[in-house]
Amino acid sequence: MAHGQKNATRHKHIFDQIEDLYGIPPGVLLAFWAFETDFGAFQGNYNTRNALVTLAHDCRRPELFRPQIFAALELFLRDAFNPETTQGAWAGEIGMVQMLPQDILDNGVDGDGDGLVDLRSSPADALMSGAKMLSNMGWKAAQPWLQEVILPFDMDWSLTGLDTQKPVSNWAALGVQGANQPLYQADLESSIILPQGRFGPAFIAYPNFHVYFEWNQSFVYVTTAAYFATLFEGSPRYGSELEYPGLNRTEMKSLQSTLRDLGYDVGKIDGILGAQTRRAKGSKRVGAACRCLANLGAVKRALSDSKLKPPPKRVAKSGGLSAGKLTPPSFQLFSNQPIPTGLPLVPAS
Ligand SMILES: [Ca+2]
């Protein structure tokens, strides 16, 4: 946070320009800048040509990475990409906010006016380009993205989750209140999310929250980046008295296995409470069991006692990267540098 606040001050003139041009508050970009590269400190040292060609060859997501090679060629023709020296993340993203070549073609901005789009060493270029990308992804100026709320004691928990959207006025009528400030515009479609379950903090997610998923499809990444953005914008940290330890990784894997055995599509058994596990847990039939979870044993007992029937299988969303994690390929063409295993294969790492 301290590092972010220093950067906010140091680059105030850039953030002011961005807010005027794209309507994106500084905190939103500061959070992405922090999460992607620790404000430019860790941008990756993989040769980008090698990374892209390897991933374009790899059998799992070639449709995503092959167009990126042509985009990189176009950048090369514009003297903005050097096959020998351009470096970045192992999944092909370049610069302080980690953009793929096509994103650079579509959104690259010469923020400092030196005639080049330099995403690695010019904060003005990187932040302006990131802002333009968010704007093109659908960010609405002068609208919030996430806000902590207080829920009524008798909340219908089955209404929580991103699948249920209601105008803010409807949530207010149900007793939902802003924790630190009033709820925003009454007609904004919004959802109530509980990242740590009903005993953790509660948030209302506004339309701009969905733009985060265009940047990165991981629920955990999105929620954390969006929350950090609210802190940078001056919201207080959520009440520590609400903290609830939740399930550890092993317990979460067991819960996922139990849900899978019951026929729910929870994605990979990875111990991470991602979108699919949340959806399975949130389904009406297992909702009562899971909402009462005090410990895994109770959940398992509740699940096994309740003679639940599985829902129809959900088909994974096609196109783009999945919310789950893929293991990177174990080989790389043209390079002796191994790709680390176990890292998420996401465009914005
Ligand atoms: Ca520049």
Residues whose N, C-alpha, C, O or C-beta is under 5 A from the ligand:
A	BS01	CA	D110 G111 D112 G113 D114 G115 L116 V117 D118 S122 D125
